Amino acid sequence: MGAETSLHGMNRTIAALVLCAAALPASAAEVWQSLPPTPQLPRGTIGRHVAVGGARIWYAQWGGRTEAIPVLLLHGGFANSNYFGKLIPVLVDHGYRVIAMDSRGHGRSTRSDAPYSYHLMAEDVIGLLDTLTIARVRVVGWSDGGIIGLDLALNHPDRLAGLFAFGASADVSAGKEGFDKSPVFAAYLRRVPEEYRGLSPTPDQWDSFSAAIDKMWDTQPAFTADQLRSLKVPTVVADGEYDEAIRPEHTRYVASSIPGARLVILPNVSHFAMLQNPQEFAAAVLEFLRER
C-alpha cells in the first residue's frame, strides 16, 4: 500500500510538471526562434499628431509630470509604437515620463514626398520635441529607431541625455546575408503590411512606402568610424544574442568606437527582444536609465 501510494504521488507530481511545462512559453533556448504577437499600447492611450516637415507625426505620452528627463521610444523599420507596449507600463511604474512616436510614414504617421533618410526622421524627432517644449530626452531606439538615435547624437547632442540603441547599425556592412529569409524575420515581414493597413491614414500606400524604405536601406546608414568616435552622448549599444539581421562583430565595432559606450548583449533573444523577453529587455533599459 505504501509503495502504491508513493507511485500515485509520483504520477501526480509528473503530471503537474507536464502541465506547468505546457503552460510555459518556448524554453529559454527557443525564445529567440519565436515572434510573439505585437502588444497593444496601454489602455487609455491618447494619440495626437504634430505637423513636421510636410508630415503629420503621431505621438503619445504616459506618466504625467516628473522631474526625470523624459524617455523617448523610437521603433524599428516598418514597425510602430505598439512594439513597445510591454515596456511602457514598466517605465511608467518606475516613475518615468514616456513618449513614443511613429516615424514618418510608419504606423499612424503620414509622410511627404521627400526621400527617406535617417537624418530626416531625426529632424522629425527634433520637431516633436520643439512642439512639446522638451529640452532633452533619453532615447530608447530599436533597430531603425536606434539609428535615428545615433543621428541625433551626432547632430543634436544637446537634446540627448542618453541613448540606448538596440539592434542598430552604423553602416550597410552590418547586415547578415539573407537575414530576411530567417523564419522569425520572415514572419515579421509578413506581419507588418497588415499592421500598416490597420493603423495608417493611407492604408493603400504600403507598396510605395515599403519601396521608399527599401531604397533608403540600400545606402543608409552611413556613419563613419570618425563620426562614431566623435559622439559624446552617454550610450549603451545593445543587441540580442541571436539577432537575425545584425552581425555581432558589427555591434562590437559600434560599441568600441563610441567613447565610453557600454555593450549589452541580451541572452536567448534576437532582433525582437522586446517581444520575446519583455522583462529582460525592460531590465536592461531600466539599468541604462538609472546610470544617467
FENQUI-V981423 format. One record per backbone hydrogen bond with DSSP energy under -0.5 kcal/mol. CO is the residue of the C=O (numbers start at 1). NH is the residue of the N-H. If there is no record, write none. Layout:
CO_NH / CO_NH
This chain:
1_5 / 2_6 / 3_7 / 4_8 / 5_9 / 6_10 / 7_11 / 8_12 / 9_13 / 10_14 / 11_15 / 12_16 / 13_17 / 14_18 / 15_19 / 16_20 / 17_21 / 18_22 / 19_23 / 20_24 / 21_24 / 27_30 / 27_31 / 28_31 / 30_33 / 31_34 / 42_45 / 45_47 / 46_61 / 48_59 / 50_52 / 50_57 / 52_55 / 55_52 / 55_57 / 56_58 / 56_110 / 57_50 / 58_102 / 59_48 / 60_100 / 62_98 / 70_72 / 70_138 / 71_73 / 71_99 / 72_140 / 73_101 / 74_142 / 76_79 / 80_83 / 81_84 / 82_85 / 84_87 / 84_88 / 85_89 / 86_90 / 87_91 / 88_92 / 89_93 / 90_94 / 91_96 / 92_95 / 96_98 / 97_71 / 98_62 / 99_73 / 100_60 / 101_75 / 101_103 / 103_106 / 106_109 / 110_105 / 117_121 / 118_122 / 119_123 / 120_124 / 121_125 / 122_126 / 123_127 / 124_128 / 125_129 / 126_130 / 127_131 / 128_132 / 129_134 / 130_133 / 133_135 / 137_139 / 137_161 / 137_162 / 138_72 / 139_141 / 139_164 / 140_74 / 141_143 / 141_166 / 142_145 / 143_146 / 143_147 / 144_148 / 145_149 / 146_150 / 147_151 / 148_152 / 149_153 / 150_154 / 151_155 / 152_156 / 156_159 / 157_160 / 159_137 / 162_139 / 163_165 / 163_236 / 164_141 / 164_166 / 165_238 / 166_143 / 170_223 / 171_174 / 172_175 / 174_247 / 176_179 / 178_181 / 179_182 / 182_186 / 183_187 / 184_188 / 185_189 / 186_190 / 187_191 / 188_192 / 189_193 / 191_194 / 191_195 / 192_196 / 193_197 / 194_198 / 195_199 / 196_199 / 196_200 / 200_203 / 202_205 / 203_206 / 205_209 / 206_210 / 207_211 / 208_212 / 209_213 / 210_214 / 211_215 / 212_216 / 213_217 / 214_218 / 215_218 / 215_219 / 216_219 / 216_220 / 221_172 / 224_228 / 225_229 / 226_230 / 227_230 / 228_231 / 234_163 / 235_262 / 236_165 / 236_238 / 237_264 / 238_167 / 239_266 / 240_243 / 245_176 / 247_250 / 247_251 / 248_252 / 249_253 / 250_254 / 251_255 / 252_256 / 253_257 / 254_258 / 257_259 / 258_261 / 262_237 / 264_239 / 264_266 / 266_241 / 266_269 / 269_242 / 270_273 / 272_275 / 272_276 / 273_277 / 277_281 / 278_282 / 279_283 / 280_284 / 281_285 / 282_286 / 283_287 / 284_288 / 285_289 / 286_290 / 287_291 / 288_292 / 289_292
